[in-house]
């Protein structure tokens, strides 16, 4: 599995803070409906990165798909406000009438906010978009029903759950912090897929990542 991509010519080993974060990411769990695979990470966004791909499957049907990318730059870019940055997206198909709802963007963003809060994943500099894509068939595909996809893209700087008021740094990034952000992404995927929330107080062990 791909662990990290360093910039061409760097050749340096990943710093301990990033290595610990990757280990915590791999040990984290999401709901069993979410099948997660570690995939090659982007090589040019940050010196170090690890990426996950997730698909929500129910009765053999794919309901949603998405990515989770954890970036690390020891130089702490000013726009990040820290040395770590999370980049995510989640995408799923909707019924055409739901896609026409003018409140869809606001609702889609609330899925992210609720996922972060529910998982206890503290974050700063949160930003993103909610996009709807309408597909209509013409010509030989004129009989195909119109479909709508919704896509939530977001990025944020993870914060430690306790013990600090600033962005997570090498000395305060705890395994639980990383796990909380992966869990929040899994909850977002399930929300976009239309699955009901897991019962309160019930924690799923999920499955190991591939």
C-alpha positions in Angstrom: 0.0 0.0 0.0 1.2 3.5 -0.7 2.3 5.3 2.5 3.6 8.6 1.3 4.7 10.5 -1.8 7.7 12.8 -1.3 8.6 15.6 -3.7 10.9 14.5 -6.6 14.5 14.6 -5.4 13.7 14.9 -1.8 14.5 11.3 -0.7 14.0 12.1 3.0 12.2 9.7 5.2 8.8 10.8 6.5 9.1 12.7 9.8 7.9 10.9 12.9 4.8 13.1 13.3 3.6 11.9 9.8 4.6 8.3 10.4 2.5 8.3 13.6 -0.4 9.9 11.8 -0.3 7.2 9.1 -0.3 4.4 11.7 -3.3 6.0 13.4 -5.1 6.4 10.2 -4.6 2.8 9.3 -5.8 1.7 12.7 -9.0 3.8 12.6 -12.4 2.3 11.8 -15.6 3.4 10.0 -19.0 1.9 9.6 -19.1 -1.5 8.0 -21.1 -0.2 5.0 -18.0 1.8 4.0 -15.3 -0.2 2.2 -12.0 1.7 2.4 -8.9 1.1 0.4 -5.5 2.9 0.7 -4.7 4.5 -2.6 -1.8 6.5 -4.1 -1.7 10.0 -2.6 -1.1 13.2 -4.6 2.6 14.0 -4.9 2.7 17.7 -5.4 0.3 19.2 -2.8 2.5 18.6 0.2 5.8 16.9 1.0 4.0 14.0 2.7 0.5 12.6 2.0 -1.6 9.5 2.5 -4.9 8.8 0.9 -8.0 6.6 1.3 -10.7 5.8 -1.1 -14.1 4.8 0.3 -17.3 3.3 -1.2 -20.6 2.9 0.6 -22.0 -0.5 -0.3 -25.4 -1.8 0.7 -26.7 -5.2 -0.6 -24.1 -5.1 -3.3 -25.1 -1.6 -4.6 -22.7 1.3 -4.5 -24.5 4.3 -3.0 -21.6 6.8 -2.6 -17.9 7.2 -3.1 -15.2 9.5 -1.8 -11.6 10.2 -0.8 -9.8 11.2 2.4 -6.3 12.7 2.1 -4.1 13.6 5.0 -1.4 16.1 4.1 1.7 17.0 6.2 4.1 19.9 5.7 6.5 20.5 8.6 6.9 24.1 7.3 3.2 24.8 8.4 1.9 26.8 5.4 0.2 30.0 6.5 -3.0 29.1 4.7 -3.2 25.9 6.6 -2.5 27.3 10.1 -0.8 24.1 11.0 1.4 21.3 9.8 -1.5 18.9 8.8 -4.4 19.4 6.4 -7.3 17.1 5.6 -8.8 17.1 2.1 -12.0 15.2 1.4 -14.8 14.7 -1.0 -18.0 12.6 -1.0 -20.3 12.0 -4.0 -23.6 10.2 -4.5 -26.6 10.1 -6.8 -29.9 11.7 -5.8 -33.4 11.5 -7.1 -34.0 14.3 -9.6 -36.6 16.1 -7.5 -34.2 16.1 -4.5 -31.5 17.6 -6.7 -33.8 20.5 -7.5 -34.2 21.5 -3.8 -32.7 25.0 -3.4 -31.6 24.1 0.1 -29.5 21.2 -1.1 -26.2 23.1 -0.8 -27.0 24.1 2.8 -28.1 20.6 3.7 -25.0 19.1 2.1 -22.7 21.3 4.1 -24.6 20.5 7.3 -23.8 16.8 6.7 -20.1 17.7 7.0 -20.6 19.9 10.0 -22.6 17.3 11.8 -20.1 14.5 10.9 -17.2 16.5 12.4 -19.2 17.4 15.5 -20.5 13.8 16.0 -17.1 12.3 15.7 -15.5 14.8 18.0 -13.2 15.9 15.2 -12.1 19.5 16.0 -11.2 21.5 12.9 -10.1 25.0 11.9 -10.0 26.8 8.5 -12.9 24.6 7.3 -13.9 25.4 3.7 -15.4 23.7 0.7 -18.2 23.4 -1.8 -21.4 21.5 -2.4 -22.0 20.8 -6.1 -25.0 19.3 -7.9 -24.6 17.8 -11.4 -27.7 17.2 -13.5 -27.4 14.6 -16.2 -30.1 14.4 -19.0 -30.1 12.0 -21.9 -30.6 13.0 -25.5 -30.6 11.2 -28.9 -30.1 7.5 -28.4 -30.2 8.1 -24.6 -33.4 10.2 -24.7 -35.3 7.5 -22.8 -32.9 7.6 -19.9 -34.3 9.3 -16.8 -32.6 12.5 -15.6 -30.2 12.0 -12.6 -28.6 14.3 -10.1 -25.3 13.8 -8.3 -24.3 15.7 -5.3 -20.7 16.2 -4.3 -19.3 17.7 -1.1 -15.7 18.8 -1.2 -14.0 20.2 1.9 -10.7 20.7 3.5 -9.7 21.7 7.1 -6.8 21.9 9.6 -7.3 19.2 12.3 -7.1 20.3 15.9 -6.2 18.2 18.9 -9.2 17.1 20.9 -7.8 18.3 24.2 -4.7 20.0 25.6 -4.2 22.7 23.0 -6.1 25.6 21.5 -4.0 25.8 18.3 -3.6 23.7 15.2 -2.2 20.2 15.6 1.6 20.1 15.6 4.1 17.2 15.7 4.1 17.1 19.5 0.3 17.0 20.0 -1.1 14.9 17.1 -2.7 11.9 18.9 -4.0 8.7 17.3 -7.4 9.5 18.6 -7.4 12.8 16.8 -6.6 11.2 13.4 -9.2 8.5 14.0 -11.8 11.1 14.7 -11.3 12.8 11.4 -11.4 9.5 9.4 -14.5 8.6 11.3 -16.1 12.0 10.4 -15.3 11.3 6.7 -17.0 7.9 6.9 -20.1 9.5 8.5 -20.2 12.1 5.7 -20.1 9.3 3.1 -23.0 7.6 4.7 -25.0 10.8 5.0 -24.4 11.6 1.3 -25.5 8.0 0.5 -28.7 8.5 2.4 -28.1 6.0 5.2 -29.6 6.7 8.6 -27.2 7.6 11.4 -25.8 4.8 13.5 -27.8 4.3 16.8 -26.5 6.6 19.5 -24.1 4.8 21.8 -23.4 2.0 19.3 -19.8 2.0 18.0 -19.1 -0.2 15.0 -15.7 -1.8 14.7 -15.9 -1.6 10.9 -13.3 -3.5 8.9 -9.6 -3.2 8.3 -8.5 -1.1 5.3 -7.3 -2.9 2.2 
